[in-house]
Amino acid sequence: MLPEQFEHLKSAIMKLSKEDRHAFGAYLDDLQCRKFDYRRLTTADLGWLEPWFNDETLRARLGGVLPLKTWLEFASTTDTQTNRVATKNGVPVGVVIGEPLETGTSIALFVDPSARGQGVGREVLRGALLEHPTSQRFFADIEPDNAAAIACFQHCGFTKSEKAAEPEFLRFEYTPDPTEEPA
């Protein structure tokens, strides 16, 4: 885009109402999250998952899925969870774990450690929510010191709940509006 085209576009956007600028931004966000393809997690994913779990932060947050090979064998064959890999140009960028429960779908997310802080988690989460029926209720239990995860889920429309599964976690909930796409 040429500089004068950019200035013209910027000027046109700034003339929009605040609500219309917000809607335009949400539309652009939606286009961004659709850049990912989603597929089922399989045992063949162990090769690229292992280096991710060498990351100290990821291992500390998700140590409950270790040993990784055992968890992956379960996660790739279970009918009780929806485990999806988000890829961009065939390269894995994130994993979304969804477990349907009586009260809604418990959702967890992790991204390639080298992609942290770039909005990838938000885009992967929004894309995963778009894949699910809008009648569902989602919740995530997040450690209080995990500011990045809290910000990611809040940006996607999750709000803090008063109830948490365990006292060391904060619960965030999201009930989609059938007439809207995730924030």
C-alpha positions as CSV (number, residue, x, y, z in Angstrom):
1,M,0.0,0.0,0.0
2,L,1.3,3.4,-0.9
3,P,1.7,6.1,1.8
4,E,-1.0,8.3,0.3
5,Q,-3.4,5.3,0.1
6,F,-2.7,4.5,3.8
7,E,-3.4,8.1,4.8
8,H,-6.6,8.1,2.8
9,L,-7.7,4.8,4.5
10,K,-6.7,6.1,8.0
11,S,-8.6,9.3,7.4
12,A,-11.7,7.4,6.3
13,I,-11.5,5.1,9.4
14,M,-11.2,8.0,11.8
15,K,-14.4,9.6,10.4
16,L,-16.3,6.5,11.5
17,S,-18.2,6.5,14.8
18,K,-16.5,4.9,17.8
19,E,-18.9,2.0,17.5
20,D,-18.2,1.5,13.8
21,R,-14.4,1.7,14.4
22,H,-14.8,-1.0,17.1
23,A,-16.8,-3.1,14.7
24,F,-14.2,-2.6,11.9
25,G,-11.4,-3.6,14.4
26,A,-13.4,-6.7,15.4
27,Y,-13.8,-7.6,11.7
28,L,-10.0,-7.3,11.1
29,D,-9.4,-9.4,14.2
30,D,-11.7,-12.0,12.8
31,L,-9.9,-12.1,9.5
32,Q,-6.6,-12.5,11.4
33,C,-7.8,-15.5,13.5
34,R,-9.0,-17.2,10.3
35,K,-5.5,-17.4,9.1
36,F,-5.1,-20.5,11.2
37,D,-6.2,-24.0,10.3
38,Y,-7.4,-26.4,13.0
39,R,-7.0,-30.1,13.1
40,R,-7.2,-32.9,15.7
41,L,-4.2,-33.4,17.9
42,T,-2.5,-36.8,17.2
43,T,0.3,-38.8,18.6
44,A,2.4,-37.7,15.6
45,D,2.5,-34.3,17.2
46,L,4.9,-35.4,19.9
47,G,7.9,-34.4,17.9
48,W,7.1,-30.7,17.9
49,L,5.3,-30.7,21.3
50,E,8.4,-32.0,23.2
51,P,10.5,-28.9,22.5
52,W,7.6,-26.7,23.6
53,F,7.5,-28.5,26.9
54,N,11.3,-27.9,27.4
55,D,10.2,-24.3,28.0
56,E,10.3,-23.6,31.7
57,T,7.1,-21.5,31.8
58,L,5.0,-23.9,29.8
59,R,6.2,-26.9,31.8
60,A,5.4,-25.0,35.1
61,R,1.9,-24.1,33.9
62,L,1.0,-27.5,32.3
63,G,3.1,-29.9,34.3
64,G,-0.1,-31.9,34.9
65,V,0.0,-33.3,31.4
66,L,3.4,-34.9,31.9
67,P,4.6,-37.4,31.0
68,L,3.8,-35.8,27.7
69,K,3.7,-39.0,25.6
70,T,1.2,-40.6,27.9
71,W,-1.0,-37.5,27.9
72,L,-0.8,-37.2,24.1
73,E,-1.8,-40.8,23.6
74,F,-4.9,-40.2,25.8
75,A,-5.6,-36.7,24.3
76,S,-5.4,-37.9,20.7
77,T,-7.8,-40.9,21.2
78,T,-10.3,-39.7,23.8
79,D,-13.9,-38.9,22.8
80,T,-14.4,-36.8,26.0
81,Q,-12.1,-34.0,24.9
82,T,-11.8,-31.8,21.8
83,N,-8.1,-31.3,21.4
84,R,-7.2,-29.1,18.4
85,V,-3.9,-27.9,16.9
86,A,-3.9,-24.5,15.3
87,T,-1.5,-24.3,12.4
88,K,-0.4,-21.4,10.2
89,N,1.1,-22.5,6.8
90,G,1.3,-26.0,8.2
91,V,3.3,-25.0,11.2
92,P,1.8,-25.6,14.7
93,V,1.3,-22.4,16.6
94,G,-1.1,-23.4,19.4
95,V,-3.2,-26.1,21.1
96,V,-6.7,-25.7,22.4
97,I,-8.0,-28.4,24.8
98,G,-11.7,-28.5,25.3
99,E,-13.4,-30.9,27.8
100,P,-17.2,-30.9,27.7
101,L,-18.6,-31.1,31.3
102,E,-22.1,-30.8,32.7
103,T,-21.6,-27.1,33.4
104,G,-20.1,-26.2,30.1
105,T,-16.8,-26.8,28.2
106,S,-13.6,-26.4,30.2
107,I,-11.0,-24.8,27.8
108,A,-7.3,-24.5,28.1
109,L,-4.8,-23.1,25.6
110,F,-1.1,-23.0,25.1
111,V,1.0,-21.6,22.2
112,D,4.5,-22.0,20.8
113,P,6.7,-20.4,23.4
114,S,8.6,-18.4,20.7
115,A,5.2,-16.8,19.8
116,R,4.4,-15.4,23.2
117,G,3.4,-11.8,23.4
118,Q,2.4,-11.5,19.8
119,G,-1.4,-12.0,20.1
120,V,-1.2,-15.6,18.8
121,G,-3.0,-17.0,21.9
122,R,-5.9,-14.6,21.4
123,E,-6.2,-15.4,17.7
124,V,-6.0,-19.2,18.4
125,L,-8.6,-19.0,21.1
126,R,-11.0,-16.8,19.0
127,G,-10.7,-19.2,16.1
128,A,-11.4,-22.2,18.4
129,L,-14.5,-20.5,19.8
130,L,-15.7,-19.9,16.3
131,E,-15.5,-23.6,15.6
132,H,-17.9,-24.5,18.5
133,P,-21.7,-24.2,18.5
134,T,-22.7,-20.8,19.9
135,S,-25.1,-22.4,22.4
136,Q,-22.2,-23.6,24.6
137,R,-20.8,-22.1,27.8
138,F,-17.0,-22.1,28.2
139,F,-14.9,-21.6,31.2
140,A,-11.1,-21.5,32.0
141,D,-9.4,-21.9,35.3
142,I,-6.2,-19.8,35.3
143,E,-3.5,-19.2,37.9
144,P,-3.8,-15.7,39.4
145,D,-0.2,-14.9,38.5
146,N,-0.7,-15.8,34.8
147,A,-1.4,-12.3,33.5
148,A,-0.9,-13.2,29.9
149,A,-3.5,-15.9,30.0
150,I,-5.9,-13.7,31.9
151,A,-5.5,-10.9,29.4
152,C,-5.9,-13.3,26.5
153,F,-9.2,-14.8,27.8
154,Q,-10.6,-11.4,28.8
155,H,-9.8,-10.0,25.4
156,C,-11.9,-12.9,23.9
157,G,-14.9,-12.0,26.0
158,F,-14.3,-14.2,29.1
159,T,-15.3,-12.6,32.4
160,K,-14.1,-13.4,35.9
161,S,-16.5,-15.6,37.8
162,E,-16.9,-15.8,41.6
163,K,-16.6,-19.6,41.5
164,A,-13.4,-21.5,40.8
165,A,-12.9,-25.2,40.6
166,E,-9.9,-24.9,43.1
167,P,-8.9,-22.1,45.4
168,E,-5.5,-21.6,43.6
169,F,-7.2,-20.7,40.3
170,L,-9.4,-17.9,39.0
171,R,-12.3,-18.9,36.8
172,F,-13.2,-17.0,33.7
173,E,-16.5,-17.8,31.8
174,Y,-17.8,-17.1,28.3
175,T,-21.3,-17.7,27.0
176,P,-21.5,-16.8,23.3
177,D,-24.2,-14.6,22.0
178,P,-25.7,-16.5,19.0
179,T,-25.9,-13.3,17.1
180,E,-22.2,-12.3,17.5
181,E,-18.8,-13.7,17.0
182,P,-16.2,-13.7,19.9
183,A,-14.6,-10.4,20.8
